[in-house]
Amino acid sequence: MAETKEGEQYHIRLKRGDVGKYVLLTGDPGRVPKIASFFENARHVATNREYTTYTGEIDGIKVSSTSTGIGCPSAAICMEELARVGADTFIRIGTAGSLQKHVKVGDLVILTATVREDGTSRQYVPLSYPAVADFEVTLALKQAAEKLGYRYHIGIGHTKDAFYTEEAEGLPLEREIMEEWETWRKANVLCTSMESSALFTIGSIRGLKIGTVLACIGTTRKGKLAINTGTGAVIEKAAKVGVEAVRILKRGPGQLGR
């Protein structure tokens, strides 16, 4: 295992006891203290590279939030190392671009599964292996969004490695890229983001629970990328859904669906 002399995981610089079994993951380190503001007794635990962690409590249960950085490689490292120090249930709170007209900027998207167009998950298992979210975590996220009264969609997402290929014009593979985006739209893929396929794949392989709630902050339409920078409110909604989902999960499987 990649550990420091102090027994910390090499990349995230955390050891057993530093985090709870529930961890809310987010890409941007700047979002971690904002998510932790919904905890009780939140404190900063560690920062190294793109990984910042805060730990606190939700209704008396120990919970943490850790940033993963952008993309599947760093997210995979983060999840693997968090699992080694005791985390086993993860909720990704992220952002996404809509691929469907009915998925509006400001909406939330809860993923049931995702298209595996990343490179990281392919180094774990062949592409014929599905990238699916944990059922109980997904159901808890759905119930949380409904309880809070937020507009949400639930279904399949898309995971990519290259952000700016959404703007295909002038790229060597422009025609192929445009055709591929149209394929995902016709297949009712709701949105595109950059981490969930690796997290879902690793979760299934390692026996970890993982779900994703995404704040829709932009659109991909006909080879054009549009991002709305004034979307802090919807990101906060996604964070509140994640926190409420932890409360629902804490009640136990027998309470899900009630």
C-alpha positions as a Markdown table, in Angstrom:
| # | Residue | x | y | z |
|---|---|---|---|---|
| 1 | Met | 0.0 | 0.0 | 0.0 |
| 2 | Ala | 1.1 | 3.6 | -0.7 |
| 3 | Glu | 1.4 | 5.0 | 2.8 |
| 4 | Thr | 3.7 | 7.6 | 4.4 |
| 5 | Lys | 5.9 | 6.9 | 7.4 |
| 6 | Glu | 3.1 | 8.3 | 9.6 |
| 7 | Gly | 0.7 | 5.6 | 8.3 |
| 8 | Glu | -1.3 | 8.1 | 6.1 |
| 9 | Gln | -2.5 | 7.3 | 2.6 |
| 10 | Tyr | 0.1 | 8.7 | 0.2 |
| 11 | His | -2.2 | 11.0 | -1.8 |
| 12 | Ile | -5.0 | 12.1 | 0.5 |
| 13 | Arg | -2.8 | 12.1 | 3.7 |
| 14 | Leu | -5.5 | 10.5 | 5.8 |
| 15 | Lys | -5.3 | 7.6 | 8.3 |
| 16 | Arg | -7.9 | 5.5 | 10.1 |
| 17 | Gly | -10.0 | 7.6 | 12.4 |
| 18 | Asp | -9.7 | 10.7 | 10.3 |
| 19 | Val | -12.9 | 10.0 | 8.3 |
| 20 | Gly | -16.4 | 8.6 | 8.8 |
| 21 | Lys | -17.9 | 5.6 | 6.9 |
| 22 | Tyr | -19.9 | 8.2 | 4.9 |
| 23 | Val | -18.0 | 10.5 | 2.6 |
| 24 | Leu | -19.4 | 13.2 | 0.4 |
| 25 | Leu | -17.1 | 13.6 | -2.6 |
| 26 | Thr | -16.8 | 16.7 | -4.8 |
| 27 | Gly | -14.3 | 17.8 | -7.4 |
| 28 | Asp | -13.4 | 21.3 | -6.3 |
| 29 | Pro | -11.5 | 21.6 | -3.0 |
| 30 | Gly | -13.2 | 25.0 | -2.6 |
| 31 | Arg | -16.6 | 23.2 | -2.3 |
| 32 | Val | -15.5 | 21.0 | 0.6 |
| 33 | Pro | -15.8 | 23.6 | 3.4 |
| 34 | Lys | -19.2 | 24.7 | 1.9 |
| 35 | Ile | -20.4 | 21.1 | 2.1 |
| 36 | Ala | -19.0 | 20.7 | 5.6 |
| 37 | Ser | -20.9 | 23.8 | 6.7 |
| 38 | Phe | -24.0 | 21.5 | 6.7 |
| 39 | Phe | -22.2 | 19.2 | 9.2 |
| 40 | Glu | -22.0 | 19.6 | 13.0 |
| 41 | Asn | -18.6 | 20.1 | 14.6 |
| 42 | Ala | -16.9 | 20.2 | 11.2 |
| 43 | Arg | -13.1 | 20.5 | 11.1 |
| 44 | His | -10.4 | 20.6 | 8.5 |
| 45 | Val | -8.4 | 17.3 | 8.6 |
| 46 | Ala | -6.0 | 17.3 | 5.7 |
| 47 | Thr | -5.0 | 19.0 | 2.4 |
| 48 | Asn | -2.6 | 17.5 | -0.1 |
| 49 | Arg | -2.5 | 18.1 | -3.9 |
| 50 | Glu | -6.2 | 18.3 | -5.0 |
| 51 | Tyr | -7.4 | 16.4 | -2.0 |
| 52 | Thr | -9.0 | 18.4 | 0.9 |
| 53 | Thr | -10.9 | 16.7 | 3.7 |
| 54 | Tyr | -13.2 | 18.0 | 6.4 |
| 55 | Thr | -14.9 | 15.7 | 9.0 |
| 56 | Gly | -17.9 | 16.4 | 11.2 |
| 57 | Glu | -21.2 | 14.8 | 12.1 |
| 58 | Ile | -24.7 | 14.5 | 10.7 |
| 59 | Asp | -27.2 | 13.7 | 13.4 |
| 60 | Gly | -24.5 | 12.2 | 15.5 |
| 61 | Ile | -22.9 | 10.0 | 12.9 |
| 62 | Lys | -19.3 | 10.7 | 11.7 |
| 63 | Val | -19.2 | 11.9 | 8.1 |
| 64 | Ser | -16.6 | 13.5 | 5.9 |
| 65 | Ser | -16.2 | 15.5 | 2.7 |
| 66 | Thr | -13.2 | 15.1 | 0.4 |
| 67 | Ser | -12.4 | 16.7 | -2.9 |
| 68 | Thr | -11.3 | 14.5 | -5.8 |
| 69 | Gly | -10.0 | 17.0 | -8.3 |
| 70 | Ile | -11.2 | 16.8 | -11.9 |
| 71 | Gly | -11.6 | 13.6 | -13.8 |
| 72 | Cys | -11.5 | 9.8 | -13.2 |
| 73 | Pro | -7.8 | 9.2 | -12.4 |
| 74 | Ser | -7.7 | 11.4 | -9.3 |
| 75 | Ala | -11.2 | 10.4 | -8.3 |
| 76 | Ala | -10.3 | 6.7 | -8.4 |
| 77 | Ile | -7.2 | 7.3 | -6.3 |
| 78 | Cys | -9.3 | 9.2 | -3.7 |
| 79 | Met | -12.0 | 6.5 | -3.5 |
| 80 | Glu | -9.4 | 3.7 | -3.2 |
| 81 | Glu | -7.5 | 5.5 | -0.4 |
| 82 | Leu | -10.6 | 6.5 | 1.5 |
| 83 | Ala | -11.8 | 2.9 | 1.5 |
| 84 | Arg | -8.4 | 1.9 | 3.0 |
| 85 | Val | -9.0 | 4.2 | 6.0 |
| 86 | Gly | -12.5 | 3.0 | 6.7 |
| 87 | Ala | -15.0 | 4.8 | 4.4 |
| 88 | Asp | -17.5 | 2.5 | 2.7 |
| 89 | Thr | -20.4 | 4.7 | 1.5 |
| 90 | Phe | -19.8 | 7.5 | -0.9 |
| 91 | Ile | -22.0 | 10.2 | -2.4 |
| 92 | Arg | -20.6 | 12.3 | -5.2 |
| 93 | Ile | -21.8 | 15.9 | -5.3 |
| 94 | Gly | -20.8 | 17.2 | -8.7 |
| 95 | Thr | -21.7 | 19.3 | -11.7 |
| 96 | Ala | -22.8 | 18.3 | -15.2 |
| 97 | Gly | -23.8 | 19.6 | -18.6 |
| 98 | Ser | -27.3 | 18.7 | -19.9 |
| 99 | Leu | -27.6 | 16.6 | -23.0 |
| 100 | Gln | -31.4 | 16.7 | -23.1 |
| 101 | Lys | -33.7 | 19.7 | -23.6 |
| 102 | His | -35.9 | 18.8 | -20.7 |
| 103 | Val | -32.9 | 18.8 | -18.3 |
| 104 | Lys | -32.6 | 22.5 | -17.5 |
| 105 | Val | -29.7 | 24.5 | -16.1 |
| 106 | Gly | -30.5 | 24.6 | -12.4 |
| 107 | Asp | -31.9 | 21.0 | -12.3 |
| 108 | Leu | -30.4 | 18.1 | -10.3 |
| 109 | Val | -29.6 | 14.8 | -11.9 |
| 110 | Ile | -29.3 | 11.6 | -9.9 |
| 111 | Leu | -27.5 | 8.9 | -11.8 |
| 112 | Thr | -28.5 | 5.2 | -12.0 |
| 113 | Ala | -25.6 | 4.4 | -14.3 |
| 114 | Thr | -23.2 | 6.0 | -16.7 |
| 115 | Val | -21.6 | 5.6 | -20.1 |
| 116 | Arg | -18.0 | 4.5 | -19.6 |
| 117 | Glu | -16.1 | 6.9 | -22.0 |
| 118 | Asp | -13.2 | 7.3 | -19.5 |
| 119 | Gly | -9.8 | 5.6 | -19.6 |
| 120 | Thr | -9.5 | 4.8 | -15.9 |
| 121 | Ser | -12.3 | 2.3 | -15.5 |
| 122 | Arg | -11.0 | 0.4 | -18.5 |
| 123 | Gln | -7.8 | -0.4 | -16.6 |
| 124 | Tyr | -10.0 | -2.2 | -13.9 |
| 125 | Val | -12.3 | -4.2 | -16.1 |
| 126 | Pro | -13.5 | -4.5 | -19.7 |
| 127 | Leu | -16.0 | -2.1 | -21.2 |
| 128 | Ser | -18.7 | -4.8 | -21.2 |
| 129 | Tyr | -18.9 | -4.4 | -17.4 |
| 130 | Pro | -21.5 | -1.9 | -16.5 |
| 131 | Ala | -20.9 | 1.3 | -14.4 |
| 132 | Val | -23.9 | 1.3 | -12.1 |
| 133 | Ala | -24.7 | 3.2 | -8.9 |
| 134 | Asp | -25.6 | 1.5 | -5.6 |
| 135 | Phe | -29.3 | 1.0 | -5.4 |
| 136 | Glu | -29.8 | 2.0 | -1.8 |
| 137 | Val | -27.7 | 5.2 | -2.1 |
| 138 | Thr | -29.5 | 6.1 | -5.3 |
| 139 | Leu | -32.9 | 5.6 | -3.7 |
| 140 | Ala | -31.8 | 7.7 | -0.7 |
| 141 | Leu | -30.8 | 10.5 | -3.0 |
| 142 | Lys | -34.1 | 10.3 | -4.8 |
| 143 | Gln | -36.0 | 10.5 | -1.5 |
| 144 | Ala | -33.8 | 13.4 | -0.3 |
| 145 | Ala | -34.5 | 15.4 | -3.4 |
| 146 | Glu | -38.2 | 14.8 | -3.1 |
| 147 | Lys | -38.3 | 15.7 | 0.6 |
| 148 | Leu | -36.5 | 18.9 | -0.1 |
| 149 | Gly | -38.7 | 19.8 | -3.0 |
| 150 | Tyr | -36.0 | 20.1 | -5.6 |
| 151 | Arg | -36.6 | 19.5 | -9.3 |
| 152 | Tyr | -34.5 | 16.5 | -10.3 |
| 153 | His | -34.2 | 13.8 | -13.0 |
| 154 | Ile | -33.0 | 10.3 | -12.6 |
| 155 | Gly | -31.4 | 8.1 | -15.2 |
| 156 | Ile | -28.2 | 7.4 | -17.2 |
| 157 | Gly | -25.3 | 9.8 | -17.4 |
| 158 | His | -22.2 | 10.0 | -19.5 |
| 159 | Thr | -18.6 | 10.2 | -18.3 |
| 160 | Lys | -15.7 | 11.6 | -20.4 |
| 161 | Asp | -12.0 | 12.4 | -20.0 |
| 162 | Ala | -11.7 | 15.5 | -22.3 |
| 163 | Phe | -13.8 | 18.5 | -21.3 |
| 164 | Tyr | -13.4 | 20.7 | -24.4 |
| 165 | Thr | -14.2 | 18.0 | -26.9 |
| 166 | Glu | -17.8 | 19.1 | -26.2 |
| 167 | Glu | -16.9 | 22.0 | -28.6 |
| 168 | Ala | -16.1 | 19.8 | -31.6 |
| 169 | Glu | -15.6 | 22.4 | -34.3 |
| 170 | Gly | -12.1 | 22.4 | -35.8 |
| 171 | Leu | -11.0 | 19.2 | -34.0 |
| 172 | Pro | -9.5 | 16.3 | -36.1 |
| 173 | Leu | -12.4 | 14.0 | -35.0 |
| 174 | Glu | -15.1 | 16.7 | -35.3 |
| 175 | Arg | -17.5 | 14.6 | -37.4 |
| 176 | Glu | -17.1 | 11.5 | -35.1 |
| 177 | Ile | -17.5 | 13.6 | -32.0 |
| 178 | Met | -20.7 | 15.3 | -33.2 |
| 179 | Glu | -22.2 | 12.0 | -34.2 |
| 180 | Glu | -21.3 | 10.5 | -30.8 |
| 181 | Trp | -23.0 | 13.3 | -28.9 |
| 182 | Glu | -26.1 | 12.9 | -31.0 |
| 183 | Thr | -26.0 | 9.2 | -30.3 |
| 184 | Trp | -26.1 | 9.8 | -26.5 |
| 185 | Arg | -28.9 | 12.3 | -26.9 |
| 186 | Lys | -31.0 | 9.8 | -28.9 |
| 187 | Ala | -30.2 | 7.1 | -26.3 |
| 188 | Asn | -31.7 | 9.4 | -23.6 |
| 189 | Val | -28.5 | 10.0 | -21.7 |
| 190 | Leu | -29.3 | 12.9 | -19.4 |
| 191 | Cys | -26.0 | 14.7 | -18.9 |
| 192 | Thr | -22.3 | 14.5 | -19.1 |
| 193 | Ser | -19.6 | 14.8 | -16.4 |
| 194 | Met | -16.1 | 13.5 | -15.6 |
| 195 | Glu | -15.9 | 11.2 | -12.6 |
| 196 | Ser | -18.8 | 8.8 | -12.0 |
| 197 | Ser | -17.8 | 5.9 | -14.3 |
| 198 | Ala | -14.6 | 5.2 | -12.4 |
| 199 | Leu | -16.4 | 5.6 | -9.0 |
| 200 | Phe | -19.3 | 3.3 | -10.0 |
| 201 | Thr | -16.9 | 0.7 | -11.4 |
| 202 | Ile | -14.6 | 0.7 | -8.4 |
| 203 | Gly | -17.6 | 0.6 | -6.1 |
| 204 | Ser | -19.0 | -2.5 | -7.7 |
| 205 | Ile | -15.6 | -4.2 | -7.7 |
| 206 | Arg | -14.6 | -3.3 | -4.2 |
| 207 | Gly | -18.0 | -3.8 | -2.6 |
| 208 | Leu | -18.4 | -0.1 | -1.8 |
| 209 | Lys | -21.6 | 1.9 | -1.9 |
| 210 | Ile | -21.6 | 4.9 | -4.3 |
| 211 | Gly | -24.2 | 7.3 | -5.7 |
| 212 | Thr | -24.1 | 10.6 | -7.5 |
| 213 | Val | -26.2 | 13.7 | -7.5 |
| 214 | Leu | -25.2 | 16.3 | -10.1 |
| 215 | Ala | -26.0 | 20.0 | -10.4 |
| 216 | Cys | -26.7 | 20.9 | -14.0 |
| 217 | Ile | -24.7 | 24.1 | -14.7 |
| 218 | Gly | -24.5 | 24.0 | -18.5 |
| 219 | Thr | -25.5 | 22.4 | -21.8 |
| 220 | Thr | -24.0 | 20.6 | -24.7 |
| 221 | Arg | -25.9 | 21.3 | -27.9 |
| 222 | Lys | -24.8 | 20.6 | -31.5 |
| 223 | Gly | -21.1 | 20.8 | -30.7 |
| 224 | Lys | -21.4 | 23.9 | -28.5 |
| 225 | Leu | -20.7 | 24.1 | -24.8 |
| 226 | Ala | -22.4 | 26.7 | -22.7 |
| 227 | Ile | -21.7 | 27.1 | -18.9 |
| 228 | Asn | -23.8 | 29.2 | -16.5 |
| 229 | Thr | -21.4 | 30.6 | -13.9 |
| 230 | Gly | -24.1 | 31.8 | -11.7 |
| 231 | Thr | -25.1 | 28.4 | -10.4 |
| 232 | Gly | -23.9 | 28.3 | -6.8 |
| 233 | Ala | -27.5 | 27.8 | -5.6 |
| 234 | Val | -28.0 | 24.6 | -7.5 |
| 235 | Ile | -24.6 | 23.2 | -6.3 |
| 236 | Glu | -25.8 | 24.0 | -2.7 |
| 237 | Lys | -29.0 | 22.1 | -3.5 |
| 238 | Ala | -27.0 | 19.1 | -4.5 |
| 239 | Ala | -25.0 | 19.3 | -1.3 |
| 240 | Lys | -28.2 | 19.5 | 0.8 |
| 241 | Val | -29.5 | 16.4 | -1.0 |
| 242 | Gly | -26.3 | 14.5 | -0.3 |
| 243 | Val | -26.5 | 15.4 | 3.4 |
| 244 | Glu | -30.2 | 14.5 | 3.6 |
| 245 | Ala | -29.4 | 11.2 | 1.9 |
| 246 | Val | -26.9 | 10.3 | 4.6 |
| 247 | Arg | -29.7 | 10.9 | 7.2 |
| 248 | Ile | -31.9 | 8.5 | 5.2 |
| 249 | Leu | -29.2 | 5.9 | 4.9 |
| 250 | Lys | -28.4 | 6.1 | 8.6 |
| 251 | Arg | -32.0 | 4.9 | 9.4 |
| 252 | Gly | -31.1 | 1.6 | 7.6 |
| 253 | Pro | -32.3 | -0.4 | 4.6 |
| 254 | Gly | -35.6 | -1.1 | 6.2 |
| 255 | Gln | -36.5 | 2.6 | 6.1 |
| 256 | Leu | -35.7 | 3.1 | 2.4 |
| 257 | Gly | -38.7 | 3.5 | 0.3 |
| 258 | Arg | -40.9 | 4.6 | 3.2 |
